[in-house]
């Protein structure tokens, strides 16, 4: 009996080692202290309408990625948040991971770490592999693709293919120092899904813990009345991440509230100029609070994110005020005063 009990204890010990646990506050603080102030953008190359066009073999464009990450490096950005897609993995697992490595080599050359996003509930619900649609004139993110889509995000919560995808990617790159953090699920519950997304959200955290990457895992809070989703996200994330497109006053209230979790924080989406959420009034506040700052959009392109969410322009004419994005395709800043401020804040101690 004693031998059996010893064997059971050993098995339990091995299992605990193999499966990661939520980080302690001490571990999270130590990790955050190793990094200088985290700043950057959500990145997709200007010639890609969505994650699939970025990552599929026929349209993966290392030259454009290299050029545009150079713009980011030039203003001192050190982090990009980049969306993956399970369909690109499904099409050719080995080649997909090779392209991830190629992207990371380019980013590393520009002294940029990466936050990879795994799943996403935003925009178009029926992603398809192959040739992607052309942008709809004047419409914000007209071709962005959910992952895994709908009703797949509800019906495939226990899907073995999705589990294999998550574990393979996080195991392959789980010790890669070029990766800053794994953002497991972008805006869970968006598009009216609400708690329908909760089973898949719980599973992707479970799968990630079983893969046990050395980088922290998180899923950003974004809709403050989604109590059950917010509770799970906050209680299971190693580093607290969140989105805020509100005014500075509202943003400060959110920061004050989130501080009660007593964890390092990264704002992984902000900056919507027509909503009084811009670099001038938000970026200094985030630096003062020592919160990582990842704005939406780097280069104006096929995502059409210079147009506001709810204000399409039928003519496709450039809006008087860009909603998102920092640069034009040729590297010219949309507003030089903004890029001057970004560079100043990124170089100041």
N, C-alpha and C positions, 0 to 999 in steps of 0.2 A: 504493500500500500504506500509505504514511504517513497519508493521509487516512482510510482505512478504520480504521486503528488508533486514530486520534484520535476518529472517530465512535463506535467501540466503547467507548472510555474515557468519552466524554460520556454515552452511554447508561447505562453502569454507574454513573456519578456521579449521574445523575438518579434511577435506581432506588434507590440508597442513600438519597437524600434523601426519596423518596416512601415508602419502607418504614422504619418505625422500628426501632431497635435496643434491646436491653436496656440499661437505664440503667447508667451507671457508678456506683460507690460515691459519688463526689464529687457527682454530680447528685442521687442519692437523699438524701444527707445535706443538701444545700442545700435540697431540696424540704421535707424534714421540719423543718428549722430555721425555715422560714417560717411554720409552723403552731404555735399554742399547743397545749398538751396535748390530744390527740384523745380525747374521751369521748362516749359516747352509747349507743344501743340499736339492736337489730334491730327495725325498725318495720313493722308492718302495722296499718291501722286496726282498731279493735275490732269493727266490723261486717263484716269480710271474713274468710272462712274460709281463703282462700289467695290466691296472687298474681293469679289470674284474676279473682276477685271484687273485688280491689282495682282492677285496671286495665281491666276491660271497661267499655264505655260505659254500660251499663244500671246498673251498680253502683259506678262511680267516684264517691266522695263527698268532694268538696272541703271541705265544711263540717266533717265529722268529722276529716279530716286536719288541718285548720287548728286545730281545738280541741285535738286530742291532741298535736300538735307544740308547742302552747302550754304544755302540761304539761311537756314536755321542756325547753323554753326556761327555764321557771321554776326548774329545778334546775341550770341551767348547762350542760346537754348541748349540744354544738356539732356533732355528727355523727350521722346515721342511716344504717344499712345497710338497703337496700331491694331486694327481689327483683323483677325484671321477669319476663315470660313471653313466649316466642316465639309462642304461639297468639294472644295478645292483639294482637301485632303483625300476624300473618297475617290476622286478621279485618278489620283496617282500618289499614294502615300509617300513613297521614297522621294519622288521628285518635289513634292510639296515641301517636305522637310529640308531638302537641299536649297530650295528657294528661300526659306526662312533663314537658313545659315548665310546665304548670299546677302540677304537684306541686312542681317546683323553685322556682317563684315563691312558693308558700306556705312552703316550707322556708326560703328565703332571707329572707323576712319575719321569721322567727323566729331568724335568725342561725345557721342550721343548714346545714352542707354534707352531701352525700349520697355514700355508697358504693353503687353499683348492682351487683347480682349478675346475671349473664347466665344461666348454666345451673346445674342443681341435680340431684343424685342422691338426694335425701331423700324419704321417705314414698311417696305413692301413685304408681304407675308408669304410669298410663293417663290422663293429663290430657285433658279434653274442653272445648271451647269451649261457651259458653252458661251456662244456670243451673247453679250449683254446689251440691253436696250440703249438707244441714244437718249441723251438728256431731253426732257420736255422743256420747251422754251420758258425761261423765266421762273421755273418752279424749283424751290429748294429741295435738294436731295431726292429728285424724282425717280432715281434708279437704285437707291440704297436697298440692301437686301437683309431681311431678318435672318437669323440663324438659331435654330433650325427652321424657323418659319411658323406658320399657323395653319392648321391645328397641330402641327408636329410638336410645338413646344409643350403642348398638353398631352398629346397621345403618345409621344415617344420619351416620356420622362424616364422610363427604365430601359431605354433602348441600348442594346449591347454595342451597336456600331458607334453611337455617341460616346459611350463609356470608353471604348477602345481608342477613339480619337483623342479624348481628353488625356487619358493616361499615357498614350504614346507620345504626344507632343510635350507634356509636362515631364515625362521621364527622360526623353531625348535631350531636352534643353533645361532640365531642372537644376543643373549645376553651372549653367552658363552665366558668367558674370556680366555679359553684355545685356542681360535681361534684368530690369529693375524689379518688376512686380508682375504678377498674373492677375488681371482683372477678369474674373470668371464669368460675369454676366452683366452686360450693359442694359441698364434701365429695365430690370425685370418687371413684368406687369404692364408695360406700355402698350399702346394700341387697344386699351380697354380690357386687357387680359386679367389684370388684377391678380388675385391669388391663384388663378389657373396655372401660373408659372411657378408657383412655390415648390411643387414636387421636383421639377427639373432643377431649380435653383438649389434645393437641398442635395440632390444627387451630384451636381457638378462640384459642390464643396466636398462631398464624400469622396468622389473619385480623385479630386485634387489632393486630399489628405492621404489617400492610399498611394498616390504617385510620389508624395513627399518631396516636393522640390525644395531647394535651399532658399529660394526667393519667397517673400511673403505672398499671400493670396488675399483677395478682397473682392467685393462687389459694391459699387457705389450707390449710396442713398440718393434719391432724386425726387421722390414724390412723397410729401410729408404726411399725407393722410393714409398712406399704405402701411398701416401699423404693423401687421403681421410680417410683411415682407421686410420692412425696415428693421424690425426687432431681430429677425434671423440674420440679415446682412450685417448689422452692427455687432451682434454677439459672436459671429463666426469669422469676421475679417481680422487678419493680423494687423493691418494698418487701416485706419478709417479713411475711406474715400467717399467723395460726394460730388454732386453737380449743383451749380447755382447760376442761373441767368437773371437774377434779380438785381434790384438797386443796391448800392453800397450799404444803405441802412438795413435793408432786409437781409443782405448777405452777412452783415455783422451779427445780427440776431441768430442766424443759423450757426455761425461759428461759435458764438457763446453757448448755444445749446449743445453742440457736438463736443465741446470741450469737456462736458460732463462724463464722456466715455474715457477721458484721460489716456488717449492714444495719439501717436503721430497722425497727422492728417495731410491728405493731398486732395485738392479740388481738381478733379479730372475732366471737368467741363465747365467753362465759363466764357464770357465775352460775346455779348449780343448788343451791338452798338445802339440799335434803335430802341432798346429796352433800358437804356441808361446803365448798361453793364459793359464797361470798356476798359482798356488798359490803364488809362489815366486815373480812374477812380477805384479800380479793383486790384490791379497788380501791386501797388505799394501797400495796400492793406494786407494782402496775403503775405508779402514779404515781412511786414511788421509782425504778423502773427506767426511767422515761421511755418507757413502752410505751403506745401507744394502747389504749383499753379500751372495747369495744362489747359490752354484755351482751345476753343474749337476752330480748327482750320489753319492751314499754313499758306497754301498757294491756291489762288482762284482757278477753278477748272471745271471738270465735267459734273462735279457734285452740285454745282450751282448754289453754293452756300453763301454767296454774297447777297442772295435774295432771302428775305425774311421767311420764317416758317409759314405764316398765314397771309403773306402779301405778295402773291405772284404778279409778275409783270409780263403781260401777254406779248409785248413787243420784243422782250428779251433785252431791252435797253438797260445798261448798267444803272443800278439805283443810285440816288443822290448820296445815300449813306450805305456803305457795305454792312451787311449783317454780321458775317464772320470773315475770316481769312486776313492774312497779313501782307502777302506779296502778290504781284502779278507774275505771269509765267516767266517773264524775262528777268525776274529778280528785283524789279523796281518795287519799293514799298508802296502800298496803298496810301499810307500816311507816314512821312518820314519822322514826324514828331513822335509817333508811336514807336517806331523801331529804334529811335534814339533813346526813348525812355526805357524800352525793354533792355537794350544793350547796357545802359547806365546802371539799371537795377541788377543786372546779371553780373556786372563786374565789380560793383561796390561790395565791400565786406559787410 
